[in-house]
Amino acid sequence: MQIVGVSFDPPEDNQDFAEAEGFTYELWTDDDKTLALYYGAISKESTSAAGRVTRILDAEGVLVLEYNDVDFGTSPQEVLEDCEILFGD
């Protein structure tokens, strides 16, 4: 399993944020908003901030599960539990 975070922030800002928060996964920069548009985090390119969404893809890159309106307090545990059901340990 691979976890990736995505934002519109520059790579150096993402790296600083990941280090400050102790993230053990990559943060990618979506500067042209391609991923945000494709996965529904924004509805138009002129949007300045993406919505907080989570998308689960299988090993072939097929979308298998979506979470909209992510709650940072409960979402990580919910996503991990769902991934265990879908993909095993």
Phi and psi restraints in degrees (range 20) as a CNS / XPLOR table:
assign (resid 1 and name C) (resid 2 and name N)
       (resid 2 and name CA) (resid 2 and name C) 1.0 -127.5 20.0 2
assign (resid 2 and name N) (resid 2 and name CA)
       (resid 2 and name C) (resid 3 and name N) 1.0 132.9 20.0 2
assign (resid 2 and name C) (resid 3 and name N)
       (resid 3 and name CA) (resid 3 and name C) 1.0 -109.2 20.0 2
assign (resid 3 and name N) (resid 3 and name CA)
       (resid 3 and name C) (resid 4 and name N) 1.0 135.2 20.0 2
assign (resid 3 and name C) (resid 4 and name N)
       (resid 4 and name CA) (resid 4 and name C) 1.0 -137.5 20.0 2
assign (resid 4 and name N) (resid 4 and name CA)
       (resid 4 and name C) (resid 5 and name N) 1.0 132.8 20.0 2
assign (resid 4 and name C) (resid 5 and name N)
       (resid 5 and name CA) (resid 5 and name C) 1.0 -101.6 20.0 2
assign (resid 5 and name N) (resid 5 and name CA)
       (resid 5 and name C) (resid 6 and name N) 1.0 150.4 20.0 2
assign (resid 5 and name C) (resid 6 and name N)
       (resid 6 and name CA) (resid 6 and name C) 1.0 -135.8 20.0 2
assign (resid 6 and name N) (resid 6 and name CA)
       (resid 6 and name C) (resid 7 and name N) 1.0 136.6 20.0 2
assign (resid 6 and name C) (resid 7 and name N)
       (resid 7 and name CA) (resid 7 and name C) 1.0 -147.0 20.0 2
assign (resid 7 and name N) (resid 7 and name CA)
       (resid 7 and name C) (resid 8 and name N) 1.0 175.3 20.0 2
assign (resid 7 and name C) (resid 8 and name N)
       (resid 8 and name CA) (resid 8 and name C) 1.0 -88.2 20.0 2
assign (resid 8 and name N) (resid 8 and name CA)
       (resid 8 and name C) (resid 9 and name N) 1.0 -5.2 20.0 2
assign (resid 8 and name C) (resid 9 and name N)
       (resid 9 and name CA) (resid 9 and name C) 1.0 -67.9 20.0 2
assign (resid 9 and name N) (resid 9 and name CA)
       (resid 9 and name C) (resid 10 and name N) 1.0 152.7 20.0 2
assign (resid 9 and name C) (resid 10 and name N)
       (resid 10 and name CA) (resid 10 and name C) 1.0 -62.1 20.0 2
assign (resid 10 and name N) (resid 10 and name CA)
       (resid 10 and name C) (resid 11 and name N) 1.0 153.8 20.0 2
assign (resid 10 and name C) (resid 11 and name N)
       (resid 11 and name CA) (resid 11 and name C) 1.0 -53.4 20.0 2
assign (resid 11 and name N) (resid 11 and name CA)
       (resid 11 and name C) (resid 12 and name N) 1.0 -40.8 20.0 2
assign (resid 11 and name C) (resid 12 and name N)
       (resid 12 and name CA) (resid 12 and name C) 1.0 -66.5 20.0 2
assign (resid 12 and name N) (resid 12 and name CA)
       (resid 12 and name C) (resid 13 and name N) 1.0 -35.5 20.0 2
assign (resid 12 and name C) (resid 13 and name N)
       (resid 13 and name CA) (resid 13 and name C) 1.0 -67.4 20.0 2
assign (resid 13 and name N) (resid 13 and name CA)
       (resid 13 and name C) (resid 14 and name N) 1.0 -41.5 20.0 2
assign (resid 13 and name C) (resid 14 and name N)
       (resid 14 and name CA) (resid 14 and name C) 1.0 -62.0 20.0 2
assign (resid 14 and name N) (resid 14 and name CA)
       (resid 14 and name C) (resid 15 and name N) 1.0 -42.2 20.0 2
assign (resid 14 and name C) (resid 15 and name N)
       (resid 15 and name CA) (resid 15 and name C) 1.0 -64.0 20.0 2
assign (resid 15 and name N) (resid 15 and name CA)
       (resid 15 and name C) (resid 16 and name N) 1.0 -46.0 20.0 2
assign (resid 15 and name C) (resid 16 and name N)
       (resid 16 and name CA) (resid 16 and name C) 1.0 -60.5 20.0 2
assign (resid 16 and name N) (resid 16 and name CA)
       (resid 16 and name C) (resid 17 and name N) 1.0 -43.3 20.0 2
assign (resid 16 and name C) (resid 17 and name N)
       (resid 17 and name CA) (resid 17 and name C) 1.0 -64.6 20.0 2
assign (resid 17 and name N) (resid 17 and name CA)
       (resid 17 and name C) (resid 18 and name N) 1.0 -45.5 20.0 2
assign (resid 17 and name C) (resid 18 and name N)
       (resid 18 and name CA) (resid 18 and name C) 1.0 -60.5 20.0 2
assign (resid 18 and name N) (resid 18 and name CA)
       (resid 18 and name C) (resid 19 and name N) 1.0 -42.2 20.0 2
assign (resid 18 and name C) (resid 19 and name N)
       (resid 19 and name CA) (resid 19 and name C) 1.0 -66.2 20.0 2
assign (resid 19 and name N) (resid 19 and name CA)
       (resid 19 and name C) (resid 20 and name N) 1.0 -43.0 20.0 2
assign (resid 19 and name C) (resid 20 and name N)
       (resid 20 and name CA) (resid 20 and name C) 1.0 -64.7 20.0 2
assign (resid 20 and name N) (resid 20 and name CA)
       (resid 20 and name C) (resid 21 and name N) 1.0 -35.0 20.0 2
assign (resid 20 and name C) (resid 21 and name N)
       (resid 21 and name CA) (resid 21 and name C) 1.0 -89.5 20.0 2
assign (resid 21 and name N) (resid 21 and name CA)
       (resid 21 and name C) (resid 22 and name N) 1.0 -8.9 20.0 2
assign (resid 21 and name C) (resid 22 and name N)
       (resid 22 and name CA) (resid 22 and name C) 1.0 74.7 20.0 2
assign (resid 22 and name N) (resid 22 and name CA)
       (resid 22 and name C) (resid 23 and name N) 1.0 26.1 20.0 2
assign (resid 22 and name C) (resid 23 and name N)
       (resid 23 and name CA) (resid 23 and name C) 1.0 -65.5 20.0 2
assign (resid 23 and name N) (resid 23 and name CA)
       (resid 23 and name C) (resid 24 and name N) 1.0 140.9 20.0 2
assign (resid 23 and name C) (resid 24 and name N)
       (resid 24 and name CA) (resid 24 and name C) 1.0 -106.9 20.0 2
assign (resid 24 and name N) (resid 24 and name CA)
       (resid 24 and name C) (resid 25 and name N) 1.0 15.4 20.0 2
assign (resid 24 and name C) (resid 25 and name N)
       (resid 25 and name CA) (resid 25 and name C) 1.0 -128.4 20.0 2
assign (resid 25 and name N) (resid 25 and name CA)
       (resid 25 and name C) (resid 26 and name N) 1.0 165.8 20.0 2
assign (resid 25 and name C) (resid 26 and name N)
       (resid 26 and name CA) (resid 26 and name C) 1.0 -76.8 20.0 2
assign (resid 26 and name N) (resid 26 and name CA)
       (resid 26 and name C) (resid 27 and name N) 1.0 148.2 20.0 2
assign (resid 26 and name C) (resid 27 and name N)
       (resid 27 and name CA) (resid 27 and name C) 1.0 -115.1 20.0 2
assign (resid 27 and name N) (resid 27 and name CA)
       (resid 27 and name C) (resid 28 and name N) 1.0 121.5 20.0 2
assign (resid 27 and name C) (resid 28 and name N)
       (resid 28 and name CA) (resid 28 and name C) 1.0 -98.0 20.0 2
assign (resid 28 and name N) (resid 28 and name CA)
       (resid 28 and name C) (resid 29 and name N) 1.0 154.8 20.0 2
assign (resid 28 and name C) (resid 29 and name N)
       (resid 29 and name CA) (resid 29 and name C) 1.0 -102.8 20.0 2
assign (resid 29 and name N) (resid 29 and name CA)
       (resid 29 and name C) (resid 30 and name N) 1.0 122.8 20.0 2
assign (resid 29 and name C) (resid 30 and name N)
       (resid 30 and name CA) (resid 30 and name C) 1.0 -106.1 20.0 2
assign (resid 30 and name N) (resid 30 and name CA)
       (resid 30 and name C) (resid 31 and name N) 1.0 65.7 20.0 2
assign (resid 30 and name C) (resid 31 and name N)
       (resid 31 and name CA) (resid 31 and name C) 1.0 -67.6 20.0 2
assign (resid 31 and name N) (resid 31 and name CA)
       (resid 31 and name C) (resid 32 and name N) 1.0 -24.9 20.0 2
assign (resid 31 and name C) (resid 32 and name N)
       (resid 32 and name CA) (resid 32 and name C) 1.0 -98.0 20.0 2
assign (resid 32 and name N) (resid 32 and name CA)
       (resid 32 and name C) (resid 33 and name N) 1.0 3.0 20.0 2
assign (resid 32 and name C) (resid 33 and name N)
       (resid 33 and name CA) (resid 33 and name C) 1.0 66.6 20.0 2
assign (resid 33 and name N) (resid 33 and name CA)
       (resid 33 and name C) (resid 34 and name N) 1.0 19.1 20.0 2
assign (resid 33 and name C) (resid 34 and name N)
       (resid 34 and name CA) (resid 34 and name C) 1.0 -61.6 20.0 2
assign (resid 34 and name N) (resid 34 and name CA)
       (resid 34 and name C) (resid 35 and name N) 1.0 -49.7 20.0 2
assign (resid 34 and name C) (resid 35 and name N)
       (resid 35 and name CA) (resid 35 and name C) 1.0 -66.1 20.0 2
assign (resid 35 and name N) (resid 35 and name CA)
       (resid 35 and name C) (resid 36 and name N) 1.0 -41.9 20.0 2
assign (resid 35 and name C) (resid 36 and name N)
       (resid 36 and name CA) (resid 36 and name C) 1.0 -60.9 20.0 2
assign (resid 36 and name N) (resid 36 and name CA)
       (resid 36 and name C) (resid 37 and name N) 1.0 -42.4 20.0 2
assign (resid 36 and name C) (resid 37 and name N)
       (resid 37 and name CA) (resid 37 and name C) 1.0 -66.9 20.0 2
assign (resid 37 and name N) (resid 37 and name CA)
       (resid 37 and name C) (resid 38 and name N) 1.0 -46.2 20.0 2
assign (resid 37 and name C) (resid 38 and name N)
       (resid 38 and name CA) (resid 38 and name C) 1.0 -62.7 20.0 2
assign (resid 38 and name N) (resid 38 and name CA)
       (resid 38 and name C) (resid 39 and name N) 1.0 -42.9 20.0 2
assign (resid 38 and name C) (resid 39 and name N)
       (resid 39 and name CA) (resid 39 and name C) 1.0 -96.1 20.0 2
assign (resid 39 and name N) (resid 39 and name CA)
       (resid 39 and name C) (resid 40 and name N) 1.0 7.7 20.0 2
assign (resid 39 and name C) (resid 40 and name N)
       (resid 40 and name CA) (resid 40 and name C) 1.0 80.5 20.0 2
assign (resid 40 and name N) (resid 40 and name CA)
       (resid 40 and name C) (resid 41 and name N) 1.0 18.6 20.0 2
assign (resid 40 and name C) (resid 41 and name N)
       (resid 41 and name CA) (resid 41 and name C) 1.0 -76.5 20.0 2
assign (resid 41 and name N) (resid 41 and name CA)
       (resid 41 and name C) (resid 42 and name N) 1.0 -21.6 20.0 2
assign (resid 41 and name C) (resid 42 and name N)
       (resid 42 and name CA) (resid 42 and name C) 1.0 -139.3 20.0 2
assign (resid 42 and name N) (resid 42 and name CA)
       (resid 42 and name C) (resid 43 and name N) 1.0 159.8 20.0 2
assign (resid 42 and name C) (resid 43 and name N)
       (resid 43 and name CA) (resid 43 and name C) 1.0 -107.8 20.0 2
assign (resid 43 and name N) (resid 43 and name CA)
       (resid 43 and name C) (resid 44 and name N) 1.0 -14.2 20.0 2
assign (resid 43 and name C) (resid 44 and name N)
       (resid 44 and name CA) (resid 44 and name C) 1.0 -148.3 20.0 2
assign (resid 44 and name N) (resid 44 and name CA)
       (resid 44 and name C) (resid 45 and name N) 1.0 151.0 20.0 2
assign (resid 44 and name C) (resid 45 and name N)
       (resid 45 and name CA) (resid 45 and name C) 1.0 -63.4 20.0 2
assign (resid 45 and name N) (resid 45 and name CA)
       (resid 45 and name C) (resid 46 and name N) 1.0 -24.9 20.0 2
assign (resid 45 and name C) (resid 46 and name N)
       (resid 46 and name CA) (resid 46 and name C) 1.0 -77.0 20.0 2
assign (resid 46 and name N) (resid 46 and name CA)
       (resid 46 and name C) (resid 47 and name N) 1.0 -6.1 20.0 2
assign (resid 46 and name C) (resid 47 and name N)
       (resid 47 and name CA) (resid 47 and name C) 1.0 -65.3 20.0 2
assign (resid 47 and name N) (resid 47 and name CA)
       (resid 47 and name C) (resid 48 and name N) 1.0 134.1 20.0 2
assign (resid 47 and name C) (resid 48 and name N)
       (resid 48 and name CA) (resid 48 and name C) 1.0 -89.6 20.0 2
assign (resid 48 and name N) (resid 48 and name CA)
       (resid 48 and name C) (resid 49 and name N) 1.0 -22.8 20.0 2
assign (resid 48 and name C) (resid 49 and name N)
       (resid 49 and name CA) (resid 49 and name C) 1.0 -135.7 20.0 2
assign (resid 49 and name N) (resid 49 and name CA)
       (resid 49 and name C) (resid 50 and name N) 1.0 135.6 20.0 2
assign (resid 49 and name C) (resid 50 and name N)
       (resid 50 and name CA) (resid 50 and name C) 1.0 -81.5 20.0 2
assign (resid 50 and name N) (resid 50 and name CA)
       (resid 50 and name C) (resid 51 and name N) 1.0 150.2 20.0 2
assign (resid 50 and name C) (resid 51 and name N)
       (resid 51 and name CA) (resid 51 and name C) 1.0 -71.5 20.0 2
assign (resid 51 and name N) (resid 51 and name CA)
       (resid 51 and name C) (resid 52 and name N) 1.0 157.6 20.0 2
assign (resid 51 and name C) (resid 52 and name N)
       (resid 52 and name CA) (resid 52 and name C) 1.0 -86.8 20.0 2
assign (resid 52 and name N) (resid 52 and name CA)
       (resid 52 and name C) (resid 53 and name N) 1.0 105.8 20.0 2
assign (resid 52 and name C) (resid 53 and name N)
       (resid 53 and name CA) (resid 53 and name C) 1.0 -130.2 20.0 2
assign (resid 53 and name N) (resid 53 and name CA)
       (resid 53 and name C) (resid 54 and name N) 1.0 158.6 20.0 2
assign (resid 53 and name C) (resid 54 and name N)
       (resid 54 and name CA) (resid 54 and name C) 1.0 -127.8 20.0 2
assign (resid 54 and name N) (resid 54 and name CA)
       (resid 54 and name C) (resid 55 and name N) 1.0 135.5 20.0 2
assign (resid 54 and name C) (resid 55 and name N)
       (resid 55 and name CA) (resid 55 and name C) 1.0 -125.9 20.0 2
assign (resid 55 and name N) (resid 55 and name CA)
       (resid 55 and name C) (resid 56 and name N) 1.0 132.7 20.0 2
assign (resid 55 and name C) (resid 56 and name N)
       (resid 56 and name CA) (resid 56 and name C) 1.0 -108.0 20.0 2
assign (resid 56 and name N) (resid 56 and name CA)
       (resid 56 and name C) (resid 57 and name N) 1.0 124.8 20.0 2
assign (resid 56 and name C) (resid 57 and name N)
       (resid 57 and name CA) (resid 57 and name C) 1.0 -113.6 20.0 2
assign (resid 57 and name N) (resid 57 and name CA)
       (resid 57 and name C) (resid 58 and name N) 1.0 149.0 20.0 2
assign (resid 57 and name C) (resid 58 and name N)
       (resid 58 and name CA) (resid 58 and name C) 1.0 -83.4 20.0 2
assign (resid 58 and name N) (resid 58 and name CA)
       (resid 58 and name C) (resid 59 and name N) 1.0 -176.5 20.0 2
assign (resid 58 and name C) (resid 59 and name N)
       (resid 59 and name CA) (resid 59 and name C) 1.0 -62.3 20.0 2
assign (resid 59 and name N) (resid 59 and name CA)
       (resid 59 and name C) (resid 60 and name N) 1.0 -23.0 20.0 2
assign (resid 59 and name C) (resid 60 and name N)
       (resid 60 and name CA) (resid 60 and name C) 1.0 -92.6 20.0 2
assign (resid 60 and name N) (resid 60 and name CA)
       (resid 60 and name C) (resid 61 and name N) 1.0 1.1 20.0 2
assign (resid 60 and name C) (resid 61 and name N)
       (resid 61 and name CA) (resid 61 and name C) 1.0 86.9 20.0 2
assign (resid 61 and name N) (resid 61 and name CA)
       (resid 61 and name C) (resid 62 and name N) 1.0 12.9 20.0 2
assign (resid 61 and name C) (resid 62 and name N)
       (resid 62 and name CA) (resid 62 and name C) 1.0 -84.8 20.0 2
assign (resid 62 and name N) (resid 62 and name CA)
       (resid 62 and name C) (resid 63 and name N) 1.0 131.2 20.0 2
assign (resid 62 and name C) (resid 63 and name N)
       (resid 63 and name CA) (resid 63 and name C) 1.0 -66.5 20.0 2
assign (resid 63 and name N) (resid 63 and name CA)
       (resid 63 and name C) (resid 64 and name N) 1.0 123.4 20.0 2
assign (resid 63 and name C) (resid 64 and name N)
       (resid 64 and name CA) (resid 64 and name C) 1.0 -117.7 20.0 2
assign (resid 64 and name N) (resid 64 and name CA)
       (resid 64 and name C) (resid 65 and name N) 1.0 -18.3 20.0 2
assign (resid 64 and name C) (resid 65 and name N)
       (resid 65 and name CA) (resid 65 and name C) 1.0 -156.5 20.0 2
assign (resid 65 and name N) (resid 65 and name CA)
       (resid 65 and name C) (resid 66 and name N) 1.0 141.4 20.0 2
assign (resid 65 and name C) (resid 66 and name N)
       (resid 66 and name CA) (resid 66 and name C) 1.0 -127.7 20.0 2
assign (resid 66 and name N) (resid 66 and name CA)
       (resid 66 and name C) (resid 67 and name N) 1.0 142.0 20.0 2
assign (resid 66 and name C) (resid 67 and name N)
       (resid 67 and name CA) (resid 67 and name C) 1.0 -127.1 20.0 2
assign (resid 67 and name N) (resid 67 and name CA)
       (resid 67 and name C) (resid 68 and name N) 1.0 123.3 20.0 2
assign (resid 67 and name C) (resid 68 and name N)
       (resid 68 and name CA) (resid 68 and name C) 1.0 -110.2 20.0 2
assign (resid 68 and name N) (resid 68 and name CA)
       (resid 68 and name C) (resid 69 and name N) 1.0 156.2 20.0 2
assign (resid 68 and name C) (resid 69 and name N)
       (resid 69 and name CA) (resid 69 and name C) 1.0 53.8 20.0 2
assign (resid 69 and name N) (resid 69 and name CA)
       (resid 69 and name C) (resid 70 and name N) 1.0 58.1 20.0 2
assign (resid 69 and name C) (resid 70 and name N)
       (resid 70 and name CA) (resid 70 and name C) 1.0 -63.4 20.0 2
assign (resid 70 and name N) (resid 70 and name CA)
       (resid 70 and name C) (resid 71 and name N) 1.0 133.2 20.0 2
assign (resid 70 and name C) (resid 71 and name N)
       (resid 71 and name CA) (resid 71 and name C) 1.0 -103.6 20.0 2
assign (resid 71 and name N) (resid 71 and name CA)
       (resid 71 and name C) (resid 72 and name N) 1.0 113.2 20.0 2
assign (resid 71 and name C) (resid 72 and name N)
       (resid 72 and name CA) (resid 72 and name C) 1.0 -63.0 20.0 2
assign (resid 72 and name N) (resid 72 and name CA)
       (resid 72 and name C) (resid 73 and name N) 1.0 -21.6 20.0 2
assign (resid 72 and name C) (resid 73 and name N)
       (resid 73 and name CA) (resid 73 and name C) 1.0 -74.7 20.0 2
assign (resid 73 and name N) (resid 73 and name CA)
       (resid 73 and name C) (resid 74 and name N) 1.0 -33.5 20.0 2
assign (resid 73 and name C) (resid 74 and name N)
       (resid 74 and name CA) (resid 74 and name C) 1.0 -118.5 20.0 2
assign (resid 74 and name N) (resid 74 and name CA)
       (resid 74 and name C) (resid 75 and name N) 1.0 -22.9 20.0 2
assign (resid 74 and name C) (resid 75 and name N)
       (resid 75 and name CA) (resid 75 and name C) 1.0 -60.1 20.0 2
assign (resid 75 and name N) (resid 75 and name CA)
       (resid 75 and name C) (resid 76 and name N) 1.0 -46.5 20.0 2
assign (resid 75 and name C) (resid 76 and name N)
       (resid 76 and name CA) (resid 76 and name C) 1.0 -55.8 20.0 2
assign (resid 76 and name N) (resid 76 and name CA)
       (resid 76 and name C) (resid 77 and name N) 1.0 -44.7 20.0 2
assign (resid 76 and name C) (resid 77 and name N)
       (resid 77 and name CA) (resid 77 and name C) 1.0 -66.3 20.0 2
assign (resid 77 and name N) (resid 77 and name CA)
       (resid 77 and name C) (resid 78 and name N) 1.0 -41.8 20.0 2
assign (resid 77 and name C) (resid 78 and name N)
       (resid 78 and name CA) (resid 78 and name C) 1.0 -61.0 20.0 2
assign (resid 78 and name N) (resid 78 and name CA)
       (resid 78 and name C) (resid 79 and name N) 1.0 -44.9 20.0 2
assign (resid 78 and name C) (resid 79 and name N)
       (resid 79 and name CA) (resid 79 and name C) 1.0 -64.0 20.0 2
assign (resid 79 and name N) (resid 79 and name CA)
       (resid 79 and name C) (resid 80 and name N) 1.0 -44.8 20.0 2
assign (resid 79 and name C) (resid 80 and name N)
       (resid 80 and name CA) (resid 80 and name C) 1.0 -61.3 20.0 2
assign (resid 80 and name N) (resid 80 and name CA)
       (resid 80 and name C) (resid 81 and name N) 1.0 -42.7 20.0 2
assign (resid 80 and name C) (resid 81 and name N)
       (resid 81 and name CA) (resid 81 and name C) 1.0 -63.4 20.0 2
assign (resid 81 and name N) (resid 81 and name CA)
       (resid 81 and name C) (resid 82 and name N) 1.0 -43.2 20.0 2
assign (resid 81 and name C) (resid 82 and name N)
       (resid 82 and name CA) (resid 82 and name C) 1.0 -64.9 20.0 2
assign (resid 82 and name N) (resid 82 and name CA)
       (resid 82 and name C) (resid 83 and name N) 1.0 -38.9 20.0 2
assign (resid 82 and name C) (resid 83 and name N)
       (resid 83 and name CA) (resid 83 and name C) 1.0 -64.8 20.0 2
assign (resid 83 and name N) (resid 83 and name CA)
       (resid 83 and name C) (resid 84 and name N) 1.0 -37.5 20.0 2
assign (resid 83 and name C) (resid 84 and name N)
       (resid 84 and name CA) (resid 84 and name C) 1.0 -63.3 20.0 2
assign (resid 84 and name N) (resid 84 and name CA)
       (resid 84 and name C) (resid 85 and name N) 1.0 -40.0 20.0 2
assign (resid 84 and name C) (resid 85 and name N)
       (resid 85 and name CA) (resid 85 and name C) 1.0 -66.0 20.0 2
assign (resid 85 and name N) (resid 85 and name CA)
       (resid 85 and name C) (resid 86 and name N) 1.0 -44.3 20.0 2
assign (resid 85 and name C) (resid 86 and name N)
       (resid 86 and name CA) (resid 86 and name C) 1.0 -72.1 20.0 2
assign (resid 86 and name N) (resid 86 and name CA)
       (resid 86 and name C) (resid 87 and name N) 1.0 -43.5 20.0 2
assign (resid 86 and name C) (resid 87 and name N)
       (resid 87 and name CA) (resid 87 and name C) 1.0 -116.5 20.0 2
assign (resid 87 and name N) (resid 87 and name CA)
       (resid 87 and name C) (resid 88 and name N) 1.0 -6.4 20.0 2
assign (resid 87 and name C) (resid 88 and name N)
       (resid 88 and name CA) (resid 88 and name C) 1.0 83.3 20.0 2
assign (resid 88 and name N) (resid 88 and name CA)
       (resid 88 and name C) (resid 89 and name N) 1.0 -174.3 20.0 2
